[in-house]
Amino acid sequence: MIELERHIEVLLLNNDCVIIPNFGGFMVHHVEARYDEKDHIFLPPYRTLGFNPQLKMNDSLLAQSYIEAYDISYPDAMRRIEDEVRELRQRIDIDGQYEFRDLGVISLNKDGNYEFEP
């Protein structure tokens, strides 16, 4: 079972970027409040989520979350994350996509690149 999604969801509450080592990073984008001239209403600020497959370098944020949640060592946390990334890639290869609950869907496009739909 992939546990990454729950850790990412919680980490994004207080961080603007969460990197899955050797896979990609989820990034929060802040949209400022604005006035809609057409409907004559103010729209509140909000956050939207994106995914960048270029962000692969481990920043240890995800590993730290595993260490705290499961009371394990850093190497054990990294092994667990690597196993989950392997499973994630397999599911995407087989199904063409993977849905991260409450985050969005990552799919494989015809060029073999990951795309994210929040």
Secondary structure, DSSP 4 states (H G I P E B T S, - for coil): ---HHHHHHHHTTT-SEEEETTTEEEEEEEE--EEETTTTEEE--EEEEEEETT--S--SHHHHHHHHHHT--HHHHHHHHHHHHHHHHHHHHHHSEEEETTTEEEEE-TTS-EEEE-
